[in-house]
C-alpha cells in the first residue's frame, strides 16, 4: 500500500469517526428535560432532535461570523483588521467566537423557554425538572458548550480529516434528513413488496423515475457549479493567468434574502395590511407568493452579482498586484467584465429559478422534497470533498500554502500555479463560492503536494502577497 494511500485512508477514517462522535451527542437531551415524559407524549421523536444538547448546531457561530464580516466593512477596528491579511483574519475569528458565546446563550435561553413552555402545556408541567426562570439559563449554558464542541469537531475535520469541517457538518446534517426521505420515497414506491404482493411495473417505474430525477438534477448542479468564464490576466513581468468567474455568480444568496424580503412587510405592517392580502401574497401556498418571489430573485441576483464581482474593485485589486486584465486594443476592461457578468448572471438566474420552481411543483413531491436549494448545497459540498479526496489520492501528503476569502483571487492563485504545472486544490472553494461574502466562516485553502510547497509559497509571495 502506498504511503499516500495510507494518509488518505487515515484522514477518511478520522472524518467518519468524528462525524459519528458528533452524531452520538444528538441523543443526549438538553438539561432540564425529562426524556421519559417526552417519549410518552412525543413517541415519534425518538432522537430528541428538537431538544438535543446539539439543538443549536453551529448557527450561532455562522450568524456571529457573518455579523462580524458585515461590521468590518465600516467599523474602524474591524475594518483595519480586514486589511492585515491572515493576521487580521485571526483577530476577526476571535471576535466572532466571542460573539458566538453571546448569541449561543441568547438562542439557547429562547429555545429553552419555548420548549419548556410547550412541554408544560402538553404535559402539565411534568416534562420540566427545573421550573424556575434560572432553569432556562441552566439549559442555555450546556447548549452553548455544545456549539463549541461542534466547532471543535469541525476544526479537527479540517485539520486532520477530509473536507472543510464546517462544510462536512452541514453535509452530515443534511444527509441525516436526505437519506430517510429518499428511503421513504423508495419504500412508498415499492409498498406492494412490503405487503408481500406482486411488484408491478408501475412500482418499478416510480423507483426508476425517482432515481432518474435525482440523477438529472445532480448532473445539472455539477455542470452549472463547475462552469466558469476565464478572464485573462497578465502581470507586469509578463506572467499570464486568469480569473475564473463562476456561471452561478450570486450563488444561493438571493433565495435567502428574497424570503426575508417577503417576511419583512409582515413584521413591519402586520397591523396595517388586511389579512386577506397577507394570505394572498406572503404565504407559500398563496396565489401571488411565487411570482413575487421570482421578481425579488431577479432583482437580488443581479444586485449580488455586481456586488460580489464589482468590475471596478476587481480592476483596482489586480492593479495592486501589479497586474491587469487582458482585453482587445481599444476595449475597456470594465466593459468586458460587465458583459461577461450580465450573460452569466442570466444563466445562473434561470438555474436558480428552476430549483425555486421545483419547490412548488408536483415534480418535487415525487422525490419527497429532495430537489431544491438544499440539494444544491449538498452536491456542492460533495464536490469539494470528492475533489480533495481525488487530489490526495494522486498527490499524497499536502501542504497549505495560502488562505483566501476572496473567490476571484483564489481562482487567480490556482491559475498561477497551474501555469507553472504545479498541481493544486482549493479546499472549500465551491461551498464558499455558493455563499461568497456571506460564508466567511469557510476559508478557501490552497493545497499543494509537500514537495512543491516552497515553490508555491514563493509564487504566492511574489504575485499575491497581502491578498
ZALUMTOR-727518 format. One record per atom (N, C-alpha, C): residue in three letters; x, y, z. Coordinates in pm, whole numbers, plus 50000, padded with zeros to 5 digits. Each point is the difference from the previous one (the first is absolute). Layout:
BEGIN
AlaXYZ ...
This chain:
BEGIN
Unk500854988050000 Unk499155012050000 Unk500885012550000 Unk499755009349915 Unk500815011949989 Unk499815009250119 Unk501055007350041 Unk499885009350113 Unk498915010349980 Unk499865004949875 Unk498985010249977 Unk498594994350021 Unk499834986949971 Unk498724993750026 Unk499754998750148 Unk501074996850075 Unk499884999150146 Unk499505013150058 Unk500575011149955 Unk499605013150052 Unk498565003149966 Unk499594996949877 Unk498625002649958 Unk499014991650080 Unk500274987050014 Unk499094991350075 Unk499925004150146 Unk501145004150056 Unk500005004550139 Unk499125012350016 Unk500085009249907 Unk499195012250006 Unk498514996849982 Unk499694990849912 Unk498604996249980 Unk499434993650127 Unk500784991150062 Unk499554993450123 Unk499845010150113 Unk500915009550010 Unk499905010550103 Unk498725008249979 Unk499735003549876 Unk498805007849969 Unk498744992450036 Unk499934987449961 Unk498824991850032 Unk499854998650151 Unk501124997550070 Unk499954998550145 Unk499515012550071 Unk500485011549955 Unk499595012750062 Unk498515002849974 Unk499534996849880 Unk498585002149969 Unk499134990850086 Unk500434987450016 Unk499244990750083 Unk499975005050145 Unk501155004650050 Unk500065005450136 Unk499055011850015 Unk499995008849902 Unk499125011850004 Unk498544995949999 Unk499654990249915 Unk498614995749990 Unk499524992950126 Unk500904993350073 Unk499624993250122 Unk499465009850104 Unk500535012249998 Unk499565010050098 Unk498575004849973 Unk499494997049881 Unk498625003849969 Unk499034992850094 Unk500414988450048 Unk499124992150085 Unk500015004550146 Unk500825010050031 Unk500045005350136 Unk499005011550010 Unk498944998750080 Unk499005010750009 Unk500545012250074 Unk499445011349971 Unk500395012350068 Unk499704998950149 Unk500865005550086 Unk499794999450145 Unk498665006250040 Unk499364993950098 Unk498745005350050 Unk498774994149935 Unk500214990849903 Unk498884993849930 Unk499934985350040 Unk498854995550042 Unk499794986150038 Unk499734991949873 Unk501004992249958 Unk499894992749873 Unk498874989850003 Unk499734994050117 Unk498914990350010 Unk498665006049969 Unk499755012150053 Unk498735006749975 Unk499915004149854 Unk501115004649944 Unk499995004149859 Unk499684988149911 Unk500584988350031 Unk499714988149920 Unk498534996150010 Unk499445002150119 Unk498604996450020 Unk499075008649916 Unk500305013049995 Unk499115009249927 Unk500405001649854 Unk501294997449968 Unk500475001349862 Unk500774987349963 Unk499334988749987 Unk500704987349974 Unk500754999849868 Unk499595008049903 Unk500685000149870 Unk501315007650003 Unk500235007750108 Unk501215008150008 Unk501084992550078 Unk500364988149950 Unk500914991550073 Unk501415005050012 Unk500455008749906 Unk501385004550008 Unk500145013650066 Unk498905005350056 Unk500025012850072 Unk500575011249913 Unk499724999649872 Unk500605009849908 Unk499715014250042 Unk498795002650046 Unk499655013750034 Unk500535004650133 Unk500364990550091 Unk500455003850133 Unk501364994050033 Unk500734995949899 Unk501344994550020 Unk500925010850055 Unk501084995550065 Unk501005009550048 Unk500685007049882 Unk499894994049879 Unk500565006249879 Unk498945007749922 Unk498915003750068 Unk498875006449931 Unk500385012749926 Unk500995007450051 Unk500395012749935 Unk500904997949880 Unk500594988049987 Unk500914997549889 Unk501175009650003 Unk500325005649883 Unk501065010249992 Unk499445013449951 Unk498675001250000 Unk499415012249947 Unk500395012650078 Unk500164999550134 Unk500485012150069 Unk501365004549949 Unk500884990449971 Unk501335003449947 Unk499905005749859 Unk499184993749917 Unk499795004949864 Unk499465014350003 Unk498995002450082 Unk499405013450011 Unk501025010050053 Unk500794995950100 Unk500995008950060 Unk501055004049898 Unk500494990449923 Unk501075003049904 Unk499495009049888 Unk498774997549954 Unk499435008649896 Unk499815014150053 Unk499555001550124 Unk499855013350061 Unk501345007150009 Unk501024992850045 Unk501345006050010 Unk500495004349862 Unk499754991749901 Unk500425003349863 Unk499285012649950 Unk498725001050027 Unk499245011849958 Unk500485012550071 Unk500194999150132 Unk500455011650077 Unk501425004149962 Unk500794990449950 Unk501385003449963 Unk500075008749875 Unk498865002049936 Unk499985008949883 Unk500055014750039 Unk499585003250125 Unk499955014250037 Unk500495003050142 Unk500094990350091 Unk500515002750134 Unk501535000649995 Unk500615011150044 Unk501455002149986 Unk500894988550044 Unk499864994650123 Unk500934989350040 Unk499864987649910 Unk498764995849976 Unk499784988249918 Unk500425002649855 Unk499755011949953 Unk500345003549862 Unk501514999349978 Unk500775004750098 Unk501454999649988 Unk500524985650003 Unk499334991250077 Unk500444986150006 Unk499814992949867 Unk498965003849926 Unk499774993849869 Unk501175002149906 Unk500765010750021 Unk501115003549911 Unk501334994050046 Unk499984992450110 Unk501244994750056 Unk500274985549959 Unk499324995249897 Unk500244986449954 Unk499594989550101 Unk500794989150007 Unk499664988850087 Unk500045003950147 Unk500905009250038 Unk500095004450139 Unk498715007350041 Unk499495008649913 Unk498755006950028 Unk498824990650002 Unk500054989749914 Unk498924990149997 Unk499904992550133 Unk501144997350061 Unk499994993250130 Unk499335008750106 Unk500215013049991 Unk499335009250093 Unk498484999949978 Unk499605000049873 Unk498574999549969 Unk499384986950049 Unk500764989149988 Unk499514987150047 Unk499795000250152 Unk500955005550073 Unk499875000850146 Unk498805008450039 Unk499795011049926 Unk498835008450026 Unk498714992349974 Unk499984992349891 Unk498824992049966 Unk499724989650108 Unk501034994350058 Unk499814990050104 Unk499415006250126 Unk500425012250033 Unk499435007150114 Unk498525002849977 Unk499685004649879 Unk498605002649965 Unk499204987050000 Unk500654989049963 Unk499334987050000 Unk499524996250139 Unk500835002850101 Unk499614997050138 Unk498725007450035 Unk499965012849968 Unk498825008350031 Unk498774994849927 Unk500144997749868 Unk498854995549920 Unk499534986150044 Unk500944991350037 Unk499634986550043 Unk499185000450128 Unk500435008450094 Unk499265001150126 Unk498605005649974 Unk499925010449916 Unk498705006049969 Unk499104989949930 Unk500534993549894 Unk499204990249927 Unk499624988350089 Unk500954995550082 Unk499724988850089 Unk498945003550102 Unk500065012250053 Unk499005004450098 Unk498615000549937 Unk499935005849880 Unk498715001049930 Unk499464986149967 Unk500874991349949 Unk499544986649964 Unk499554992450125 Unk500775001550108 Unk499624993350125 Unk498645004750047 Unk499785013149995 Unk498735005650045 Unk498844994549918 Unk500184999949866 Unk498924995649911 Unk499734985150017 Unk501064992050009 Unk499824985550014 Unk499354996650133 Unk500515005950108 Unk499464997150132 Unk498545004250010 Unk499685011949948 Unk498615004550002 Unk499114990549919 Unk500524995549886 Unk499234991049916 Unk499734986750068 Unk501024994450063 Unk499824987250068 Unk499125001650124 Unk500115011450067 Unk499145002450116 Unk498534999949960 Unk499715006249884 Unk498625000849954 Unk499454986149968 Unk500874991449944 Unk499554986649962 Unk500014990450117 Unk501095000950080 Unk500194990050105 Unk499655005150139 Unk499325011250008 Unk499605005750129 Unk501185001850094 Unk501135004549944 Unk501165003150082 Unk500904988350030 Unk499634987849960 Unk500784988350035 Unk501304998849923 Unk500105006649885 Unk501194998349918 Unk501185008250050 Unk499805009150091 Unk501055009150043 Unk500464996650140 Unk501294997550013 Unk500564997050131 Unk500355012650078 Unk500285010949925 Unk500425012550062 Unk499055011149958 Unk498905002050068 Unk498955009049954 Unk500285014850019 Unk501065003950066 Unk500265014150025 Unk500565006949877 Unk500015013450004 Unk500585007949890 Unk501484996749983 Unk500684997450110 Unk501424996749995 Unk500254987349918 Unk498974991349991 Unk500174987549926 Unk500275002449852 Unk499475011049946 Unk500245003049858 Unk501485002549976 Unk500635007250091 Unk501435002649986 Unk500814987450023 Unk499534991650092 Unk500674987250025 Unk499934990949878 Unk498975001749921 Unk499914992549874 Unk500835006549892 Unk500035013349997 Unk500705007449895 Unk501524998050007 Unk500554999450120 Unk501454998850013 Unk500554987049943 Unk499404988350031 Unk500484987849935 Unk499815000149848 Unk498925006349953 Unk499815001149855 Unk501125008349938 Unk500455010350073 Unk501115008349952 Unk501294992049994 Unk500244992050104 Unk501184991350000 Unk499944990349882 Unk498814995049970 Unk499824990649889 Unk500325006549866 Unk499705013049987 Unk500355007249877 Unk501514999649979 Unk500755002650106 Unk501465000249988 Unk500564985849984 Unk499294990250054 Unk500404986149974 Unk499874996949850 Unk498905004549941 Unk499814998049856 Unk501065007249919 Unk500375012250043 Unk501065007549932 Unk501344992850012 Unk500244993850115 Unk501244992350017 Unk500024988149905 Unk498864993249988 Unk499894988849906 Unk500315005049858 Unk499425011349964 Unk500225005749866 Unk501475003549980 Unk500625006050101 Unk501425003749990 Unk500884987749981 Unk499724989250074 Unk500804987949988 Unk499814993449864 Unk498805000949945 Unk499774994549866 Unk500825007749897 Unk499985013350011 Unk500775008349907 Unk501494997150010 Unk500484998250122 Unk501434998350025 Unk500504985949972 Unk499254989950043 Unk500494986249992 Unk499174990949910 Unk498865005149953 Unk499134991749918 Unk499975004349855 Unk498854997649938 Unk499805003649859 Unk498845009849991 Unk500205010649922 Unk498975010249984 Unk500105011050104 Unk499285010849975 Unk499945010850098 Unk499004996050108 Unk500415001150126 Unk499204995150111 Unk498585005450004 Unk499855013149985 Unk498665006150004 Unk499144994249888 Unk500594998649881 Unk499264994449887 Unk499594985650027 Unk500914992350059 Unk499704985950029 Unk498874999050102 Unk500005009050100 Unk498925000250099 Unk498665002949932 Unk499985010049911 Unk498785003049923 Unk499584987749919 Unk500974993849934 Unk499724988449915 Unk499434988650083 Unk500604997650116 Unk499524989350086 Unk498595002550050 Unk499725012650036 Unk498675003550047 Unk498954998349893 Unk500345003949876 Unk499024998649892 Unk499824985449961 Unk501114992350002 Unk499914985949964 Unk499074992550095 Unk500015004150128 Unk499154993450099 Unk498535001649965 Unk499625011449941 Unk498615002249959 Unk499754995149857 Unk501055000549916 Unk499864996249859 Unk499774985049983 Unk500844992050065 Unk499934985549979 Unk498684993950048 Unk499475003850118 Unk498704994550040 Unk498885003649904 Unk500045012449946 Unk498955004049906 Unk500114992249870 Unk501244997749955 Unk500204991949880 Unk499534985750024 Unk500344994750117 Unk499584986450035 Unk498474999250004 Unk499365010050061 Unk498555000050009 Unk499375000349862 Unk500555008549911 Unk499465000849864 Unk500154986749926 Unk501134993350019 Unk500224987249934 Unk499054989350058 Unk499825000450132 Unk499124990150062 Unk498545002149959 Unk499605012649986 Unk498645002749955 Unk499824995249857 Unk501085001149922 Unk499934995449862 Unk499934984849991 Unk500504993350102 Unk500034985449998 Unk499164994150114 Unk498965007150038 Unk499214995650115 Unk499334986549976 Unk499774996349874 Unk499404987049972 Unk500944988750043 Unk501305002449990 Unk500974990050043 Unk499944998350151 Unk499875011450071 Unk499954999550146 Unk498764992450047 Unk498945000049919 Unk498784992750037 Unk500004985949940 Unk501194996249946 Unk500174986849940 Unk499044997949883 Unk499755010949928 Unk499164999049882 Unk500905000249876 Unk499394998549886 Unk500765000049877 Unk500575013849971 Unk501275000549962 Unk500665012549965 Unk499645003649856 Unk499275011049983 Unk499495003649868 Unk501005008649923 Unk499755001249869 Unk500835008649918 Unk499835014650040 Unk498845003450053 Unk499775013750046 Unk500925003350118 Unk500144990450093 Unk500915002050112 Unk501435001749951 Unk500404991349910 Unk501365000649947 Unk500235013249928 Unk499005004549924 Unk500135012649929 Unk500175011850093 Unk499304999850114 Unk500115011050096 Unk501405000550062 Unk500544988350034 Unk501344999450056 Unk501025005549901 Unk499894995549876 Unk500935004649896 Unk499865015049979 Unk498755005050002 Unk499775014249978 Unk500625008550112 Unk499844995450124 Unk500605007350113 Unk501515000949983 Unk500634988849970 Unk501464999849984 Unk500435008349880 Unk499214999649892 Unk500335007549879 Unk499915015050025 Unk498935004350069 Unk499845014350032 Unk501175004950083 Unk500374992450103 Unk501125004050085 Unk501305000649920 Unk500224990049914 Unk501224999649920 Unk500075012149907 Unk498885003049934 Unk499985011349906 Unk500325013250070 Unk499395002150117 Unk500205012850066 Unk501375000950068 Unk500514988850044 Unk501385000150052 Unk500975003449887 Unk499754994449881 Unk500855002949884 Unk499915014849962 Unk498795005650005 Unk499825014349970 Unk500805008550097 Unk499924996650128 Unk500745007750102 Unk501494999449973 Unk500534988049974 Unk501434998549978 Unk500465008249880 Unk499244999249890 Unk500385007449879 Unk499995015150025 Unk498945005050062 Unk499905014450021 Unk501035005150101 Unk500214992550108 Unk500945004750103 Unk501454999349954 Unk500304991449906 Unk501384998849951 Unk500285009149880 Unk498955005649940 Unk500185008449880 Unk500535013850039 Unk501025004549928 Unk500605013150030 Unk500315007449870 Unk500135012950014 Unk500505008649893 Unk501405004650042 Unk500994997249917 Unk501385003550035 Unk500355013949947 Unk500255009150095 Unk500425013649965 Unk501525000349997 Unk500625002149883 Unk501474999649992 Unk500675011550076 Unk501074996650070 Unk500755009750080 Unk501484998849967 Unk500695011550000 Unk501455000049977 Unk500685008850104 Unk501074994750060 Unk500775007650097 Unk501065008349929 Unk500565009750072 Unk500945009349939 Unk501234993149943 Unk500374988350057 Unk501184993049950 Unk499674990449885 Unk498765000649952 Unk499604991749887 Unk499354986850037 Unk499944996850129 Unk499364987650043 Unk498515000549972 Unk499504989349940 Unk498584999549963 Unk499234990950096 Unk498745003750021 Unk499104992250086 Unk498575003749961 Unk499064996050078 Unk498615003849974 Unk499194999950128 Unk498925007850000 Unk499054999950111 Unk498754992449953 Unk499694988950065 Unk498784992849962 Unk498775005950070 Unk499025004349923 Unk498755005050057 Unk498944989249981 Unk499434995450109 Unk499044989049994 Unk498725004149927 Unk499424990349932 Unk498745002349931 Unk498905003850100 Unk500024993650116 Unk499045003250106 Unk500585011450084 Unk499985011849943 Unk500715011550056 Unk499565004250139 Unk498724998350031 Unk499495004550130 Unk499744988350095 Unk500314987849959 Unk499774988450086 Unk498544998450036 Unk499744996150124 Unk498624998550047 Unk499595011450093 Unk500855010050014 Unk499725011350091 Unk498675006949968 Unk499665002549871 Unk498755007149971 Unk498744993150050 Unk500004986750006 Unk498814993050047 Unk499745003050147 Unk501044999450081 Unk499855002950142 Unk499555014250024 Unk500605009449930 Unk499645014150018 Unk498615002849943 Unk499634992949893 Unk498665001949943 Unk498924995850098 Unk500264989150071 Unk499054995350101 Unk499855010250113 Unk501155005550043 Unk499965010050106 Unk499285012749953 Unk500195003549872 Unk499365012049945 Unk498484998750002 Unk499504987649986 Unk498554997950004 Unk499474999750143 Unk500834995550093 Unk499564999350139 Unk500055013650070 Unk500885008849953 Unk500165013150066 Unk498715008150002 Unk499255000849889 Unk498735007750006 Unk499024994550103 Unk500034986750020 Unk499114994150099 Unk500335005250139 Unk501285000750029 Unk500445004450132 Unk499735014950022 Unk500235008049895 Unk499895014550014 Unk498575005149985 Unk499214993249915 Unk498685005249968 Unk498894989950031 Unk500274991350096 Unk499024989650033 Unk498655005950042 Unk500035011350069 Unk498765005950048 Unk499315008849897 Unk500685002649888 Unk499455009049897 Unk499484992249880 Unk500764990249956 Unk499624992349882 Unk498844990750034 Unk498905000549925 Unk498864991050025 Unk500424985549996 Unk499374991850080 Unk500384985950011 Unk499864992649866 Unk498965003549921 Unk499824993049872 Unk501135003249903 Unk500555012350009 Unk501145003649915 Unk501234992150042 Unk500214998950131 Unk501134992450050 Unk499924985449955 Unk498814994550003 Unk499824986049962 Unk500294997849852 Unk499665009849916 Unk500184998749856 Unk501435003049955 Unk500785006850082 Unk501335004549957 Unk501134993850079 Unk499854999450131 Unk501134997150086 Unk500124985450045 Unk499074991349962 Unk500074986250045 Unk500314990849882 Unk500814989750027 Unk500564991849892 Unk498954992949915 Unk498824997350055 Unk498964993249922 Unk499015009749937 Unk500335012950002 Unk499085010249948 Unk500205002049850 Unk499095007649939 Unk500005001949855 Unk501205007849949 Unk500345010850068 Unk501015009249947 Unk501384998450066 Unk500114990650093 Unk501274998550072 Unk501154997049905 Unk499804990149912 Unk501104996049914 Unk500365010649895 Unk499035006349930 Unk500385010649906 Unk500785011350067 Unk499585004150121 Unk500715010650070 Unk501394995450040 Unk500094987250040 Unk501304994450036 Unk500945000049880 Unk499464997049883 Unk500825000149878 Unk500505014049966 Unk499125009950015 Unk500395013949973 Unk501115004250094 Unk499864996450129 Unk501045003350097 Unk501304992849966 Unk499894987649951 Unk501184992349965 Unk500765006349884 Unk499285004749898 Unk500645006449884 Unk500785012350045 Unk499355008650077 Unk500655012250046 Unk501234996850085 Unk499844991050097 Unk501094997050093 Unk501154992549933 Unk499684991949899 Unk501074992549933 Unk500965009649930 Unk499445009549926 Unk500885009649931 Unk500695009350099 Unk499295003550107 Unk500605008750102 Unk501224993350062 Unk499854987550044 Unk501114993150065 Unk501104996349902 Unk499644997449875 Unk501024997149899 Unk500995011549989 Unk499495012249984 Unk500895011549983 Unk500575004950133 Unk499414995650113 Unk500605002850130 Unk501204990950023 Unk499844987149970 Unk501084990450021 Unk501145001749901 Unk499655003049875 Unk501005000949894 Unk500045014249942 Unk500105009850085 Unk500055013949955 Unk501185002049904 Unk499745003749873 Unk501095001949904 Unk501045010250048 Unk499545010850059 Unk500925010450045 Unk500924994850111 Unk499414992950098 Unk500824994750110 Unk500974989349948 Unk499534992049906 Unk500854989549946 Unk501215006049928 Unk499765010549923 Unk501095006649926 Unk500995006450098 Unk499475006650104 Unk500885006350099 Unk500814989550076 Unk499364988850031 Unk500694989450073 Unk501144994349916 Unk499734997949872 Unk501044994849911 Unk501145010149985 Unk499645012749997 Unk501025010449988 Unk500934999850121 Unk499434997350117 Unk500834999450121 Unk500924987849999 Unk499714990249915 Unk500844988149985 Unk500925001349878 Unk500115012249947 Unk500855002549882 Unk499564991549881 Unk498714999749977 Unk499464992349889 Unk498805007349941 Unk499534995349887 Unk498855006249934 Unk499284989749915 Unk498765003249965 Unk499204991249914 Unk500415002149855 Unk500164989049930 Unk500385000749858 Unk498745001549916 Unk499935010949924 Unk498845002649915 Unk500485004149861 Unk499154998449898 Unk500365004749866 Unk500305015050003 Unk500845004249912 Unk500415014149996 Unk498795009249982 Unk499925010250082 Unk498925009649993 Unk498794996450084 Unk499994988250062 Unk498854995950082 Unk500295002450147 Unk498985004150072 Unk500145002850142 Unk499854987050081 Unk500934997250093 Unk499924987750080 Unk498684998950079 Unk499525011550048 Unk498765000050077 Unk498834995349914 Unk499975004349874 Unk498914996049910 Unk500044985049973 Unk501224994449988 Unk500154985749977 Unk499424992150117 Unk500325004250123 Unk499514992950118 Unk498485001450011 Unk499485012049974 Unk498565002250010 Unk499234991449900 Unk500504999149878 Unk499334991749899 Unk499994985350043 Unk501124995650051 Unk500104986150045 Unk499054997450115 Unk499955009450095 Unk499144998350117 Unk498534999649962 Unk499585008749907 Unk498605000549960 Unk499574986849935 Unk500854994849912 Unk499674987549931 Unk499954988450098 Unk500984999550090 Unk500074988950094 Unk498925001050107 Unk499685012250040 Unk498965001950101 Unk498654995249948 Unk499735002149872 Unk498734995449942 Unk499904984850007 Unk501094993249963 Unk500004985450005 Unk499874995150145 Unk500745006350090 Unk499934996250141 Unk498635002650060 Unk499375010749958 Unk498665003450049 Unk498984989549957 Unk500074995849873 Unk499084989749951 Unk500224986850076 Unk501244997050027 Unk500364987950074 Unk499425000250141 Unk500175011250070 Unk499495001150137 Unk498475000450001 Unk499415006749900 Unk498545000649991 Unk499404986249981 Unk500714991549927 Unk499514986349977 Unk499834992750133 Unk500985001150088 Unk499914993050127 Unk498985006550093 Unk499825013049985 Unk498975006650078 Unk498624995649953 Unk499834998549868 Unk498744995249944 Unk499674985950048 Unk501024991650005 Unk499784986150037 Unk499494998450142 Unk500315009850084 Unk499524999350138 Unk498485002150006 Unk499395004849890 Unk498565002449997 Unk499284991049900 Unk500734990949936 Unk499394992049895 Unk499864985450041 Unk499164993149928 Unk499754986050031 Unk501214991249984 Unk500965003849912 Unk501164991749978 Unk500814998550128 Unk500025010650080 Unk500764999150124 Unk499334990850100 Unk498664999549995 Unk499294990950090 Unk500304985549964 Unk500374997649874 Unk500354986549957 Unk501184994650080 Unk500975008750031 Unk501204995850072 Unk499965003950147 Unk498825003350051 Unk499885003150142 Unk500695012950040 Unk500065009849910 Unk500625012850034 Unk501514999949991 Unk500594990249933 Unk501464999049994 Unk500625009649901 Unk499255003649894 Unk500535008849897 Unk499695014550039 Unk501035007150042 Unk499835013950041 Unk501355006150029 Unk500005011550067 Unk501245007050031 Unk500894991550089 Unk499394992250090 Unk500784991250086 Unk500824989949921 Unk499464995549886 Unk500734990649916 Unk501225006949938 Unk499865012849964 Unk501155007549946 Unk501125000450103 Unk499655003450124 Unk500995000750107 Unk500694986550019 Unk499234989350002 Unk500564986750022 Unk500954995949887 Unk499595002249877 Unk500824996149885 Unk501285008349996 Unk499905012950029 Unk501175008749998 Unk501034995750105 Unk499524996950121 Unk500924995450104 Unk500624986649960 Unk499184991349940 Unk500524987149953 Unk501075002149893 Unk499845010349917 Unk501015003149899 Unk501315004050066 Unk499915008150106 Unk501215004150073 Unk500704987950062 Unk499214991550067 Unk500584988550069 Unk500594990049901 Unk499244996649896 Unk500484990249902 Unk501225005349924 Unk500015013349974 Unk501145005949932 Unk501274998850083 Unk499875002150132 Unk501174998750087 Unk500454985550011 Unk499044990950012 Unk500354985850007 Unk500754995649875 Unk499515004049884 Unk500644996449873 Unk501395006149992 Unk500155012650042 Unk501305006749994 Unk500994993450096 Unk499544996650121 Unk500894993350096 Unk500404986149951 Unk499084993249933 Unk500324986649950 Unk501105000449894 Unk500095011249929 Unk501025001449897 Unk501295006350052 Unk499865008850100 Unk501155008150041 Unk500604996450135 Unk499324991750078 Unk500544996450131 Unk499845011250101 Unk501005001750085 Unk499955010250105 Unk499995014049939 Unk499175008650056 Unk499855013549945 Unk500455010450101 Unk500305011849949 Unk500395011250084 Unk499135012149966 Unk499555007050102 Unk499215012149980 Unk500955011749979 Unk499895006649884 Unk500935010849968 Unk499365013850005 Unk498665000650004 Unk499335013050004 Unk498554998050042 Unk499405010950049 Unk498594999950039 Unk499335012349941 Unk498804998049944 Unk499325010949930 Unk498575002050051 Unk499575012549997 Unk498615003350028 Unk499415008149884 Unk500715000249890 Unk499555006849879 Unk499974989549889 Unk498814996649952 Unk499854989049905 Unk500765002449868 Unk499905012049938 Unk500765002149877 Unk501514998650019 Unk500535005150112 Unk501444999150024 Unk500424985550027 Unk499124992450065 Unk500294985850021 Unk500134992949866 Unk499095003149908 Unk500074994249867 Unk501245004449924 Unk500395012850018 Unk501215005349937 Unk501234992650051 Unk500044997650132 Unk501144992950060 Unk500134985949941 Unk498894993249985 Unk500054986549944 Unk500495000349856 Unk499545009849922 Unk500435000849860 Unk501505003149990 Unk500545007850095 Unk501435003050002 Unk500824987250017 Unk499564991650093 Unk500724987550023 Unk499864990649882 Unk498804999649943 Unk499784991149886 Unk500845004249880 Unk500235013149985 Unk500865004849892 Unk501444995050017 Unk500404997750126 Unk501344994850029 Unk499994984850017 Unk498904993649962 Unk499874985450009 Unk500124994850143 Unk499545008050097 Unk499984995850139 Unk498584995550034 Unk499804987250026 Unk498654995350034 Unk499525006350130 Unk498715003450007 Unk499485006750119 Unk498504997450013 Unk499505002850120 Unk498584998350028 Unk499545011250092 Unk498835005949971 Unk499425010350085 Unk498974993650092 Unk500384998150125 Unk499134993350098 Unk498885009450043 Unk498754995649984 Unk498855008050039 Unk499565010149896 Unk500584999349880 Unk499755010349897 Unk498545000449956 Unk499424988649968 Unk498644999849945 Unk498965004250103 Unk500184995450124 Unk499045003850105 Unk500095015050028 Unk501225005350013 Unk500155014350027 Unk499485008349882 Unk500264995549878 Unk499535007349882 Unk498485000249994 Unk499364989750057 Unk498544999650003 Unk499445011050090 Unk500765003350106 Unk499555009950099 Unk500735013349986 Unk501164999749939 Unk500895011449976 Unk500215007950128 Unk499615012650001 Unk500275008750116 Unk499344994850127 Unk498874993249986 Unk499234995850117 Unk500424986150052 Unk501204995749963 Unk500544987650054 Unk501425001750048 Unk500315010750077 Unk501395002650041 Unk500574989450093 Unk499114991950060 Unk500454989450089 Unk500594988349922 Unk499935000549866 Unk500604989849915 Unk501165006449924 Unk501204998550053 Unk501165005249929 Unk500374990449887 Unk500555005449894 Unk500444991949886 Unk501504998050012 Unk500414987550020 Unk501414996850019 Unk500594994549871 Unk501195005049966 Unk500704995349881 Unk500974988950041 Unk499754987949951 Unk500814988450035 Unk500834995549881 Unk501274996550028 Unk500894994749897 Unk500774988250058 Unk500554991449916 Unk500854989150052 Unk501165005750082 Unk500414992750103 Unk501045005050090 Unk501295003649927 Unk500364992349898 Unk501265002849930 Unk499915012449911 Unk498815005549984 Unk499835012249920 Unk499665012150086 Unk499964998350131 Unk499525010750087 Unk500885012349998 Unk501294998450002 Unk500905011650002 Unk499885008249872 Unk499954993149887 Unk499845006949871 Unk498675007349995 Unk498944993550049 Unk498675006149999 Unk499955012250093 Unk500614998950118 Unk500025011350094 Unk500745011949940 Unk501064997249929 Unk500785010749937 Unk499165007249894 Unk499234992549923 Unk499135006149899 Unk498915008450064 Unk499404995050109 Unk498975007650070 Unk500575013050057 Unk501204999050054 Unk500655011850058 Unk500335010349892 Unk500434995149885 Unk500425009049892 Unk498815006949934 Unk498914992649979 Unk498905005649921 Unk498755003850080 Unk499754993350111 Unk498745002450071 Unk500215003150147 Unk501095006150035 Unk500275003550139 Unk498955010050047 Unk499594998850128 Unk499045009050062 Unk498664999549928 Unk499614987849956 Unk498704998849929 Unk498845002750094 
